[in-house]
């Protein structure tokens, strides 16, 4: 993803849930007014290899980039719980990353089911 996307994601993560919703509503408003032709996002995940000594935060970024077609609103709550287990409770990073990968794959499978019926 672009530096802009990364910066927006970092800024959004610093906001409360209500503030994130407001930010999303504003972005949707801006898109509705835009005359720019949207970029088509592929429905096929990117093949981004998992680095050997990856951190949980880096894994989250990699998986977000691997699955750009997914709605992150649906994922963030569950992912933040896993990240908290790692940070606050000391759960092993490799275990958490494995769980994040399974979670993203599960949401991708759900996404495929939703797009097949449209």
C-alpha angles and dihedrals in degrees: 000000000000129000088249092057091048091049093048091050092050092048093047092051089059091059130085118254091259091049090049089054090050091049090050092048090051092049090049089049090052091049091050089056095043122109091195116116108242121242113247112241116213119238090218118090117242117247101241111164119230110244118232099243100029121165121226091248091050089048090053090052092046093049092046088053092044092054105035091155093067124098103242092202088073093048106040098075094052093040093050089055091055092045090051091052088057097044102035102029100031096241111173113270094224091054092048092048090050089052091047090053091051090047093051091047091050091051090047091054089050089048090053089052091051094048093046091059097048 
